Every structure is written in C-alpha cells, then in structure tokens.
C-alpha cells in the first residue's frame, strides 16, 4: 500500500495490519458463496483450499476451523 500511496492519496492501511480484516472478509465471502450456491450457511463438511499460511491465510484458516 505504501507503493500505491505514491500514486494516489486515496489509500488506507499503510501503517496498520490489514490481515485480520482481509481474512474475515474472505471468510464472509466464502460463507456467502456457500449460501448462494449450495443453500447452506454452515461450512461444516465442505473443503476449502487456502494457498499460503501467511498473514491472511493463517487467520482465514482460524475462521474456517
């Protein structure tokens, strides 16, 4: 985000950790997709592939678990 901020002033998250919000937003998106595509809100029994266990992936797996 620091690099993007060199081109525009409309940037947030330069100094804060946005990983938790990104992980939660991704979790909500997965749950919403399951609701719309499968007609269920629970993710129990579904398999979700997560590529990478960095700042976002690790937190996403925590939400999924």
Helices and strands as residue ranges (DSSP letters): H 2-5, H 19-38, H 57-64
